[in-house]
Amino acid sequence: MARFAFAALIYLLMGVMVVLPPLMVLAMALSHGMGAALATFADPDALSAIRLTIIMTVLTVGVNTIFGVMAAWTLSHFRFPGRNLLIVLIELPLSVSPVVGGLVWLLVFGTQGWWGTALERWGHPIMFAPPGILLATIFVTFPYVTRTLMPMLAHNGRTAEEAAVMLGASLWQVLWHVTLPGARLALVSGVLLTTARAMGEFGAVSVVSGHIPGLTETMPLHIETLYNGYQTVAAFTMAALLVLMAAIVVAVRTFLERGQNRTEKTA
């Protein structure tokens, strides 16, 4: 009897905390009809926010995947002075407020920062421009690929890699043909987590973007602008689109995990 009570309580909490908010967002987006909701995407600022969010997400995932794989491979295969400190630094964005990360970039690249004035003089501003948004998003999402990949690489060991090296394979051949295929599910999981986090980042991006409509507003920032401007339907429509994008990422991750589990059971 107790297990059914606990299961019912868990379902209730999940329904209230996870399922209900997206449903309420969708209901508010459609409160004035589908036509009013779709009219949101006729706004050039909304289209610019969607485009900027997608571009920043793609670039962030690319950068963090490359460096995340390199960091995970190094940390799982070697012991060296400062290794534990490096792990702590990689995990730091998970514990530090994203706003703090944004302020750090502002201190370095802002007009009152170390290099901001020189970069603006050369015509390459970082803050209040897309490069600043990219830096902020990379910072808050950097740990995901590394932390999901490290346990799998450590579990797989180095036997197959050493055999490949003995047969004359180069480092990149070993990494591409031996290491990553054995940890592809963990890698994909880290990439999808990075994608979901990058799309929804608000705090750090808000600090470094300048909130310039049509130029430096990502979807979360544009949602805030619309809501503060009492454009409720448009704000919830953009929020519903963001929820849908995140749900697709989660669904892909779940589908891949189930496929992997079925493969392992069959084998």
N, C-alpha and C positions, 0 to 999 in steps of 0.2 A: 504493500500500500504506500509506503514511504517513497519508493522510487517513482510511482506515478504522480505523487504530490510534487516531488522535486522537478519532474519532467514538465508538469503543468506550469509550475512557477517559472521555469526557464523559458518555456514558450511564451508565457505572458510577458516576461521582461523583454525578450527578443522582439515581440510584437510591438510593445510600447516604445522601445528604444531604437529599434532598427527599421521595422516595417512601416510603422505609422508616420514618421517624419517624411519619407519620400512620397507616401500617398497624399499627405496633406499639401506638400509642395505641388504635386501634379494637380490636385483639386483646385488650388488657388490659381495655378496657371490657366486652367480651363474654366474658371469661374465666369468669364464673360464670353465664352464660346471659343471654338477652335480658330475662327477668323482673327479674333483679337490676339490670340497667342501667337499665331503665325506672323502677324504684322510686326512682331518684335524683330524678326530677322530681316525686315526691310530697312532697318536703321543701319547706316554705314558704320556707326560706332560699335554696334553689336557684332557685325560681321568682322570688323577689325579685331575685336576682343577674341572672337573664336579663332580667327586666323593666327593671332599672336600666341594664344594658348597652345595651339597645335604645334606651331614652330618651336616654341620654347620647350615643349614636352619632348619632341623628337630629338632636338639637340641635347637636351639634358640626359635622356636615356642613352643616346650614343656615347656621350662623354663618360657618364658614370658606368656604363657597361664595360668600356675598355679599361678604365682605371680600376673599376671594381674587380674585374677578373685578374688583373695584374696584382692587385693588393691581396686578394684571396689566395692566389697561387703562391705568392711569396710567403705570406704568413702561415700557410698550412704546410709548407714544405721545408722551411728553414727556421733555425733558431739563431738569433743574433742579438747583440746588445741593443737595448731600446725597443725590442719587439713588443713588449707589453705596453709601453708608452704609445707606440704607434697604433695598437688596437684601441687604446683609450681615446686617442685623437680621432680615429675613424668613427667611433661611436659617439663622439661629443655632440654632433648635431641632433642626436636622438634625445638628449637630455637638456640641451640649451634651447631657450625660447627662440623661435624663428625671428622674432623681432630683434633680438640681440644680434643674430647673424646679419640681418639687414643693416643694423647700426654699425657693425664692424666694417662692412663694405663701404658704407657712407663715410666712415672715418678715413678709410684708405683712398677711395676714389672720388669723394665729394669735392665740392669747390673749396671747402676749408680743410680738405684732407691732404695726405702726403703727396699724391700724384695727380689729384683731380684738376688743378689749375693748369698744369703742363699739358695734360691730355686734351683739355678743352682748347688750349691755345693751338694745338696741332690739329684740331678738328676731329678728335676721336673721343667724345665724352662717354663715360661709362655709366655714371649715375643719371637717373631720370631718362634713360634710354634703354633699348632692348638688351645691350650687353650687361647692364646692371641686373636686369631681371633674370638673365641667364645665370649669372654668377650666384645670385641669391637662391635660385631654384636648384642649382647643382649642389650648393652647400647643404640644404635641408634634406636632399635625397641621396647624398653620397653613400651612406652606410648600407643601404638595402641590398645591393648586389653582393657586396663583400660579405655581409653577415649571413646571407642565405647560402652562399657558395662555399664558405670556409668549412663548415662541418662535413659537407659531402666530399670535398676534396681530401680532407683529413681522413675520412672513413675509407675512401677508395685506396689510399696508400700510394706508394710510388713504384710498385713492382712492374706494372705494365709500362710506365713511363721509362724506367731504367732499361727495360727490354727493348723499347723502341730506340733509345739512344744507342744501345749496343749494336743495333742494326743499321745505324747511320742516320737516323732521323735528326733534323735540326730542332731547335727549341720551339719554333713556331709550328712545325709539323707535329711535334709531340702534343703541344697545347691544343691544336685544332683537331687532330685525328684521334688522340688518346684521352687527354684530360677532360676536355669539355663534353664529348659525347657521353662519358660516364656520369656527368653531373648536369646534364641538359635540363632536367626538371627543376633543379635548384636554381639554375641560371635563369630560366624562363620565369620562375616565380619571383626572383629578385627584380627582373626587368619589369614585370607587370606591377609589382609594388611601387617601383620607382615611377612608372607611368601614372598610376593612380594618384600618388602623392604630388607629383609635379603638376598635374592638371588642377588640383584643388588648393595649391599653396596660396596663402593670403598674407600672412604676417610679414615675412621677409620681403616679399614682392611689394607690399604696400609701402614699406619704408624707402625702397630704392627706385620706385617707378615714377613718382611724382604725380600719379593719378591723372595723366593727360589723356582725355577721351580721344579715341581714334589713333593714338600713338603708343601709349605705354600702359593701357588698361587691359589686363587679362580678364578672363571670364569672371573669376571671383571678385575682382575689383569693380568690374562693370555692374555686377549684381548689386554691390553696395551703392554705387552711384545711382542706379535706377531706384533702389528702395529709398534712399535718402531724398530723392526727387519725387517721391510719392507715385512713382510709376509701378504700382504693385504687380499688375498682371505681367508686365515686361520683365520685372525682376524675378518673379517666380517661374516664368517661362525659361529664362536663361538658367535658373537654378535647376529646373527639371531636365534641361539638356545636359547640364554638368553631371547630374545624378545618373542619367542614362549612360553617359560615356563611362563613368566609374563602374556602373553595373556591368557593362559589357566587358570591361577589364577583369572584374571579379569572376564573371561567368566563364571567360576564356581560361582563367587560372584554374577554376574548379574542374572544368572539362578536361584539361590536360592532366591534372592530378588523378582524376578517376581513370583516364585512359592508361596512365602509368601503372596504377594499382591493378587494373585488369591484366595488363601485360605481365606484371610480376607474378600474379596468381596463376596465369596460364603457363608461364615458364616453370 
